[in-house]
Structures are given as C-alpha cells and as structure tokens.
C-alpha cells in the first residue's frame, strides 16, 4: 500500500469531508504490511487520522482509514448508539467500537451492514440498508433518506477525489494533502 493508493482511495477522509474510508489494496507479506502501516500512521496519527489493516484475503488487504474525532462525534449520537447496541457495540468509546467493527469484519463472509456508520453515512441510509428498504437513489452508497443532501455530498466527494488525483499527478506528498482543522474540498 502506497501513499498514492491512500490518496486515491481515501481522499474524502484525508480532506476532512468523510469520517472514514474502506478499501482494498495489494498484499504481499505480513512483515511488509506491518512496516508500511507503521510508516503511514507516523504521518497520519499526528493529524488525527488512523489506518488499520482489517482483513487479509489472499493477495489483498482490506484497509480502514478514519478520523478519530469524527468517529467519536458520530458515536455520541443516541440514535447511532441504539443502532449499534444489538450488534454488540456496548462501549461507545471510538477505539472499542472500531475494535469491535474489526472483529465483526473478520468473523466471516458476512459484511456487517453497520459499517456505514464508521464511513460517515447518514444513520437514515444505514438503517434503510440494514432493513433492506427500497432505496431512493444510488451514488457513492445507497440513499434511503435525504436525496438532495446526498447528491450534494456525492458531488463534494467526487470533486475531492478528482482534486486529490490531480495532487498525486503533480507529485504532492500525502502529508501535504492532509487537512487537519478545515476541510480542503
């Protein structure tokens, strides 16, 4: 996993407009993965972002990158807590919740639908997906709530991703592209 991969796959998280991103990247060996994660986290953690390899599947690794403060804020919402509790999220501390999410992701072939909460999707969209309602719109994810708000968000995510791809092409390093307090895109 390279900084370029992260900038391509997690631009909205790096830019501060999305709480988290989940993506696959090539996996070669455990030692290299650990070393790369440590190196990248040395850049990310001081800026309030963490990168965690979640699950290895043959020659791919599923990676979760998230903004700690954003996840903490999301987890303080009473509706979110009520949604997560039946799935075993009994402690609302972000580290505990992310650890439980990782555990659920590693349990088997079933992908835990509550993962949308950890990616910054609206609670209405996550509940709609879990309950298998008919969605109103499909963009970066399925929309069950406010379509217009979601379309604006999808446009923002698209513009951000395009902006970060341009940065990669121009040779801008990941550490220079990370936003800490304000939003870049």
HELIX and SHEET records of a PDB file:
HELIX    1   1 UNK A    3  UNK A    9  1                                   7    
HELIX    2   2 UNK A   11  UNK A   14  1                                   4    
HELIX    3   3 UNK A   30  UNK A   44  1                                  15    
HELIX    4   4 UNK A   45  UNK A   47  5                                   3    
HELIX    5   5 UNK A   68  UNK A   75  1                                   8    
HELIX    6   6 UNK A   78  UNK A   85  1                                   8    
HELIX    7   7 UNK A   94  UNK A  106  1                                  13    
HELIX    8   8 UNK A  115  UNK A  119  1                                   5    
HELIX    9   9 UNK A  123  UNK A  130  1                                   8    
HELIX   10  10 UNK A  147  UNK A  169  1                                  23    
HELIX   11  11 UNK A  174  UNK A  177  1                                   4    
SHEET    1   A 3 UNK A  20  UNK A  26  0                                        
SHEET    2   A 3 UNK A  60  UNK A  67 -1                                        
SHEET    3   A 3 UNK A  49  UNK A  57 -1                                        
SHEET    1   B 2 UNK A 137  UNK A 138  0                                        
SHEET    2   B 2 UNK A 142  UNK A 143 -1                                        
END                                                                             
